[in-house]
């Protein structure tokens, strides 16, 4: 059985766990949600990407890890034209070796105004 990790981020209103862990494996889904108000931050893809990655950082730190522990990210964008700006922010946050990534363009995301969502898989501990 896995454990739902409390990270300090406002939990979802839906019946989901935002961060789960089993042993050294951590899986989390993050959106551009303000960690204080729980509202989706408004702004362009760069603003929303920064918020989403900052939420990922908070989630990883809540598990005792860092962004360097993230091995794989699945990124969902509502507009393929946002990829370049998302990549620019990505390079501000991650350094080589970069995590593996799949980027998918979708018709829409669940929350109005949300342009990005990320699902991360991380491994904490020795290689």
QUIURWO-V364504 format. One record per residue. N is the residue number from 1. RES is the residue in one small letter. SS is DSSP state (hx for helix, st for strand, lp for the rest). Layout:
n/res/ss
N/RES/SS
N/RES/SS
This chain:
n/res/ss
1/x/lp
2/x/lp
3/x/st
4/x/st
5/x/lp
6/x/lp
7/x/lp
8/x/lp
9/x/lp
10/x/lp
11/x/lp
12/x/lp
13/x/lp
14/x/lp
15/x/lp
16/x/lp
17/x/lp
18/x/lp
19/x/st
20/x/st
21/x/st
22/x/st
23/x/lp
24/x/lp
25/x/st
26/x/st
27/x/st
28/x/st
29/x/st
30/x/st
31/x/st
32/x/lp
33/x/st
34/x/lp
35/x/lp
36/x/lp
37/x/lp
38/x/lp
39/x/lp
40/x/st
41/x/lp
42/x/lp
43/x/lp
44/x/lp
45/x/hx
46/x/hx
47/x/hx
48/x/hx
49/x/hx
50/x/hx
51/x/hx
52/x/hx
53/x/hx
54/x/hx
55/x/hx
56/x/hx
57/x/hx
58/x/hx
59/x/hx
60/x/hx
61/x/hx
62/x/hx
63/x/lp
64/x/lp
65/x/lp
66/x/lp
67/x/hx
68/x/hx
69/x/hx
70/x/st
71/x/st
72/x/st
73/x/st
74/x/st
75/x/st
76/x/st
77/x/st
78/x/lp
79/x/lp
80/x/hx
81/x/hx
82/x/hx
83/x/hx
84/x/hx
85/x/hx
86/x/hx
87/x/hx
88/x/hx
89/x/hx
90/x/hx
91/x/hx
92/x/hx
93/x/hx
94/x/lp
95/x/lp
96/x/lp
97/x/lp
98/x/lp
99/x/lp
100/x/st
101/x/st
102/x/st
103/x/st
104/x/st
105/x/st
106/x/lp
107/x/lp
108/x/lp
109/x/lp
110/x/lp
111/x/lp
112/x/lp
113/x/lp
114/x/lp
115/x/lp
116/x/st
117/x/st
118/x/st
119/x/st
120/x/st
121/x/st
122/x/st
123/x/st
124/x/lp
125/x/lp
126/x/lp
127/x/lp
